[in-house]
Amino acid sequence: MHWLLAYTKPRAEVLAQEHLERQGFEVLCPMIRARKLRRRKWTWIEEPLFPRYLFVGASADQSWAPVRSTVGVTSLVRFGGTYATVPEALIELLRSSVDQPEVHRPLFQQGQKLRIVAGPYASLEVIFEMEDGDERATVLLDLLGRQSRVTVDMAQLVPEGTL
């Protein structure tokens, strides 16, 4: 099995993968689960680990010509006149990492300055202390000259300077 790297159109990795698999190619598009702020709410989304790139595998007797004209694919990655080949060891490493359990990383770091964007404390600056449950956080809020612990919805917090 030989592996090459395909460069796709913007946000067309899944479309290109479907069309390549229909043509008999083996395709790897490692995905990562990330937490993003969408419409002032933190949501989990799955996105490609390598945006706009797909790993395409084919047997030695299979032609690479159809890959270039596949829906969603812009081109095969080249260095000079030769195609960029991907070592089998890297493909196996990527496949094994996809099967690993998800590691939970905190969205914010302790001591990080944040801003509350909604609710009764909207537009106030706070200091992140810790996550408190599924969608809540404990923050330090400066009220009347002293710091008070307040629990707020994670969707209401953004890093200072974001908005």
Secondary structure, 3 states (H helix, E strand, C coil): CEEEEEEECCCCHHHHHHHHHHCCCEEECCEEEEEEEECCEEEEEEEECCCCEEEEEECCCCCCHHHHCCCCEEEECEECCEECECCHHHHHHHHHHHCCCCCCCCCCCCCCEEEECCCCCCCCEEEEEEECCCCEEEEEEEECCEEEEEEEEHHHEEECCCC
